[in-house]
Amino acid sequence: MSDIKTILSKRILVLDGAMGTMLQRYQFTDEDFRGERFKDFPHPLKGNNDLLSLTQPSAIREIHRQYFEAGADIVETNTFSSTTIGMADYHMEELVYELNYESARIAREAADEFTNRNPERPRFVAGSIGPTNRTASMSPDVNDPGFRAVTFDELKAAYRQQTEALMDGGCDLLMVETIFDTLNAKAALFAIEEIKEERNSDIPVMVSGTITDASGRTLSGQTVEAFLISIEHMPLLSIGFNCALGADQLKPYLKRLSRNTSLNISAHPNAGLPNAFGNYDQTPQEMQLLIREYLSDNLINIIGGCCGTTPDHIRLIAEVAAQFKPREIFESA
């Protein structure tokens, strides 16, 4: 693999857009999610997007290809919920290794296709490691504030299994993303560091939190600065934010991050805020204008899109990113 750190020092890298938004276009039925292999599975499977890497792999591969065609340098694997904790909702915990391995392999094939076309511009695969649907630092029961639905060790074990499969499947880097509880992220990062040491690997790690509302805090209550302090001691390729907010709402938090870290900064915001029906209306042109402000303010090293973004959004984001130099890295005090 070409040294991604060297490339980052020379130009802004472009991340892909939303996987779920693209999958919605296929209008897959429960039968499509099941495929032949799971046609008699005793539980509903519609909505398990990660399963489509096994039952509709050509669709996943085509989405990756569309993002590379649009100008993405990095695509994320279709593994946002591929932990034993996430798959418990579908009674598919035993499939976790296969889900991650196959998702990574599919993305790897697409990346290699485009790298072979233009070896001067290598394409990368980021293993997507989502936050799970449980939180280690807050109780889901308002009547029992001391209760926890998951422990640190349970999270670490789940993330370890996911990470090993993503690496075995051929990922170039790992992305711990959409972090709403930093304790969950710490479990993921601890598992990753264990595996890196065991394998003598230096696989780069990206971290991306999510600011959940106008308070400027994560769901577990951390400010931008507290989030940064909590994890910047880890060996990270980048830190940033994604999801929850559109590009305009996210900008002030990226500014605060930029003032306080010497790490590369990433952002993949939503295509605006959802409308009353949960859809995203921000056009590629509107989003490009907002991203241009990030770039002119020298805030970003890696840029892409989250919910509601499509290859059309990424195409215009890549177009404007090519016009700017990456954020300059300084040594923090």
Secondary structure, DSSP 8 states (H G I E B T S, - for coil): ---HHHHHHHS-EEB---HHHHHHTTT--HHHHHTTTTTT-SS--TT-GGGHHHH-HHHHHHHHHHHHHHT-SEEE-S-TT-SHHHHGGGT-GGGHHHHHHHHHHHHHHHHHHHHHH-TTS--EEEEEE---S--SSS-S-TT-TT--SS-HHHHHHHHHHHHHHHHHTT-SEEEEEEES-HHHHHHHHHHHHHHHHHHT----EEEEE---STT---TTS--HHHHHHHHTTS--SEEEEEEEEEHHHHHHHHHHHHHH-SSEEEEEEESS-B-TTS-B---HHHHHHHHHHHHHTT--SEE---TT--HHHHHHHHHHHTTS---------
